[in-house]
Amino acid sequence: MLPDLRRAAAAADAAPNLPEPVAAGLRNALGDIEELMYARQSILLEEYGLVAALEWLAERTEERSAIRVSIEIEGQDAAAAESPTAPRPIERAAFRIALLAVDNAVRHSGATAVEIRVTSAETSLRLVITDNGRGFGAADGAYSAPRPAPGRGLRDMRAEAAAIGAAFAITSSDPGTTIDLRWPAARG
């Protein structure tokens, strides 16, 4: 629904004869829906942490698509509430990247499976999301299928990583795309 609303708002903005109140109304509706979605995700993330938010994402994805999502937690006792985790702003960015990566897999890749691996500690976080769908030419020297049309997903993932000082890499082949986030970025 959200991608359809984004397309409708973009089309309204580009339409030369459409009255401005219609385009503005679509932009406002899009903003309201994005805020509602963010608020729901934020409550879960803020109250229960990254692992719970990723579990919600996996369940939601499986309910709404044919994609199976597995989650692997490394380096901490996933059942222990007192396990050290990365600071909340880092977890927020990681969750946003996971959300975008899974959404891209659902919408563009034709994947049947997505694997999310997360390692979190007080001073580091690594998030790796891999799908088994059609790859694309995301990285130099990677699979040379046609690049997807420019969109917000990959750009937003890179911006989230940059905002927290994390390393971010995309590798793509046929099959599969992998998103790899490492915080903090290695200093060298």
Backbone torsions as a table, in degrees:
resi	resn	phi	psi	omega
1	MET	NA	-45.4	-178.7
2	LEU	-62.0	-45.2	177.0
3	PRO	-60.4	-37.4	178.1
4	ASP	-63.7	-41.0	178.9
5	LEU	-66.6	-38.7	177.0
6	ARG	-61.6	-43.7	178.6
7	ARG	-63.7	-41.0	179.4
8	ALA	-64.2	-41.5	178.5
9	ALA	-65.4	-40.6	178.2
10	ALA	-65.7	-41.0	178.6
11	ALA	-65.2	-39.8	178.3
12	ALA	-64.5	-40.9	177.9
13	ASP	-63.1	-34.0	-176.9
14	ALA	-85.6	-16.2	-176.9
15	ALA	-73.5	122.1	-175.8
16	PRO	-70.9	-27.9	-174.1
17	ASN	-105.2	5.8	-178.6
18	LEU	-83.2	131.2	179.0
19	PRO	-60.5	140.7	-178.3
20	GLU	-56.1	-37.1	179.2
21	PRO	-59.8	-30.9	178.6
22	VAL	-68.9	-49.0	178.6
23	ALA	-61.4	-43.1	179.7
24	ALA	-64.3	-38.8	177.9
25	GLY	-62.6	-41.9	177.2
26	LEU	-65.2	-42.1	177.7
27	ARG	-62.1	-42.5	179.0
28	ASN	-64.6	-42.7	178.9
29	ALA	-63.2	-41.6	177.5
30	LEU	-60.9	-45.2	178.4
31	GLY	-61.8	-41.9	179.2
32	ASP	-63.0	-43.7	-179.5
33	ILE	-66.3	-42.0	177.8
34	GLU	-61.7	-40.2	177.9
35	GLU	-64.3	-42.5	178.5
36	LEU	-62.8	-43.9	178.8
37	MET	-63.7	-42.7	-179.4
38	TYR	-64.8	-40.4	-179.9
39	ALA	-62.5	-42.8	-179.9
40	ARG	-64.4	-45.9	179.5
41	GLN	-65.6	-39.7	-177.9
42	SER	-63.2	-41.0	179.8
43	ILE	-60.5	-47.8	179.2
44	LEU	-61.3	-46.6	-179.7
45	LEU	-64.6	-46.7	-177.4
46	GLU	-65.8	-38.9	-176.2
47	GLU	-81.0	-37.3	-170.6
48	TYR	-121.4	-10.8	175.7
49	GLY	96.1	177.9	-174.2
50	LEU	-62.6	-43.2	-177.3
51	VAL	-61.3	-44.9	178.9
52	ALA	-63.2	-40.1	179.0
53	ALA	-65.7	-39.2	177.6
54	LEU	-66.9	-37.4	176.2
55	GLU	-63.2	-41.6	176.4
56	TRP	-60.5	-44.3	179.3
57	LEU	-60.5	-43.4	179.5
58	ALA	-62.2	-47.3	179.8
59	GLU	-61.6	-45.3	180.0
60	ARG	-61.2	-43.0	-179.4
61	THR	-64.4	-44.8	-179.8
62	GLU	-66.3	-32.6	177.4
63	GLU	-69.3	-32.3	-171.6
64	ARG	-104.6	-0.8	-178.4
65	SER	-150.9	176.6	177.0
66	ALA	-88.9	2.7	-177.6
67	ILE	-80.4	133.5	173.9
68	ARG	-95.3	134.8	-177.2
69	VAL	-118.8	126.4	174.9
70	SER	-113.2	148.3	-179.9
71	ILE	-125.6	131.0	176.5
72	GLU	-122.3	122.3	178.9
73	ILE	-102.0	124.8	-178.1
74	GLU	-118.3	149.4	170.2
75	GLY	77.5	8.1	175.7
76	GLN	-155.1	161.6	176.3
77	ASP	-82.9	103.0	-174.9
78	ALA	-59.3	-24.6	-177.8
79	ALA	-87.2	-14.3	-175.2
80	ALA	-91.7	118.2	-178.8
81	ALA	-64.5	-26.9	-178.0
82	GLU	-86.2	3.5	177.4
83	SER	-59.6	138.5	179.9
84	PRO	-65.9	139.9	178.0
85	THR	-132.0	162.4	177.3
86	ALA	-63.9	158.1	176.5
87	PRO	-56.6	149.4	-175.5
88	ARG	-54.8	-41.8	178.2
89	PRO	-60.3	-32.4	178.1
90	ILE	-71.2	-43.1	177.4
91	GLU	-63.3	-37.7	178.1
92	ARG	-59.8	-47.3	-179.8
93	ALA	-64.4	-41.4	178.9
94	ALA	-62.1	-42.1	179.2
95	PHE	-65.2	-42.6	179.0
96	ARG	-60.3	-41.3	178.1
97	ILE	-64.9	-43.3	178.0
98	ALA	-61.4	-43.6	179.0
99	LEU	-59.2	-46.2	179.8
100	LEU	-67.1	-41.4	-179.1
101	ALA	-64.6	-44.1	179.7
102	VAL	-67.0	-40.9	177.2
103	ASP	-60.1	-43.2	177.6
104	ASN	-62.3	-41.2	178.7
105	ALA	-61.5	-43.4	-179.9
106	VAL	-65.3	-46.0	-172.4
107	ARG	-81.6	-30.5	-168.4
108	HIS	-122.4	-23.1	-165.6
109	SER	-94.1	-22.8	-172.6
110	GLY	72.9	18.9	-177.7
111	ALA	-67.3	154.4	172.1
112	THR	-110.3	-14.0	-178.7
113	ALA	-147.1	145.3	174.0
114	VAL	-131.5	135.2	175.4
115	GLU	-115.7	131.4	176.7
116	ILE	-115.7	122.2	175.5
117	ARG	-117.7	132.1	-180.0
118	VAL	-134.9	135.8	172.8
119	THR	-124.9	122.1	-175.3
120	SER	-133.7	136.5	174.1
121	ALA	-143.3	176.4	-178.7
122	GLU	-61.0	-30.4	-173.8
123	THR	-115.5	6.7	179.4
124	SER	-158.8	158.1	175.3
125	LEU	-152.0	136.9	171.6
126	ARG	-130.7	132.7	179.0
127	LEU	-129.0	124.0	178.6
128	VAL	-125.9	124.4	179.7
129	ILE	-121.1	122.4	-177.2
130	THR	-126.3	133.2	173.5
131	ASP	-117.7	163.7	179.6
132	ASN	-107.0	24.9	-177.8
133	GLY	-88.0	-168.0	177.2
134	ARG	-66.0	132.7	177.3
135	GLY	-85.2	-179.2	176.6
136	PHE	-150.0	169.9	-177.7
137	GLY	-80.5	63.8	-175.3
138	ALA	-77.8	-29.6	-176.4
139	ALA	-125.0	152.0	177.1
140	ASP	-56.3	131.8	178.0
141	GLY	80.7	-2.9	179.6
142	ALA	-83.7	-179.7	178.4
143	TYR	-44.6	134.1	-170.9
144	SER	-103.2	36.5	172.4
145	ALA	-67.8	162.9	179.3
146	PRO	-56.4	137.0	177.2
147	ARG	-67.5	146.1	176.0
148	PRO	-66.2	156.3	175.9
149	ALA	-59.5	143.9	-179.2
150	PRO	-56.3	131.3	179.6
151	GLY	-142.4	-173.7	-175.9
152	ARG	-86.6	-26.1	-171.2
153	GLY	-55.0	-61.3	-178.1
154	LEU	-65.2	-40.0	178.7
155	ARG	-62.8	-42.7	179.1
156	ASP	-67.7	-36.8	177.1
157	MET	-62.3	-46.2	179.0
158	ARG	-61.4	-40.5	180.0
159	ALA	-65.4	-40.8	177.6
160	GLU	-61.6	-44.6	179.7
161	ALA	-63.6	-44.9	-179.6
162	ALA	-62.5	-37.5	-177.6
163	ALA	-64.0	-25.7	-179.7
164	ILE	-107.2	5.9	179.7
165	GLY	70.3	38.2	-178.5
166	ALA	-105.1	154.0	171.3
167	ALA	-81.6	142.7	-177.2
168	PHE	-139.5	129.5	179.6
169	ALA	-137.6	145.5	174.5
170	ILE	-124.1	128.2	170.7
171	THR	-123.7	143.2	-176.2
172	SER	-143.0	140.6	177.1
173	SER	-146.2	-169.9	175.1
174	ASP	-124.4	102.6	11.4
175	PRO	-96.1	159.5	163.9
176	GLY	104.5	150.0	174.1
177	THR	-133.7	140.3	178.0
178	THR	-125.7	130.9	173.8
179	ILE	-106.6	129.9	-177.6
180	ASP	-130.1	116.5	178.9
181	LEU	-114.1	128.8	177.8
182	ARG	-130.0	121.5	175.9
183	TRP	-122.8	134.5	-6.2
184	PRO	-76.6	162.6	176.9
185	ALA	-64.1	143.4	179.1
186	ALA	-62.5	134.2	178.2
187	ARG	-94.6	133.2	-176.4
188	GLY	-146.6	NA	NA
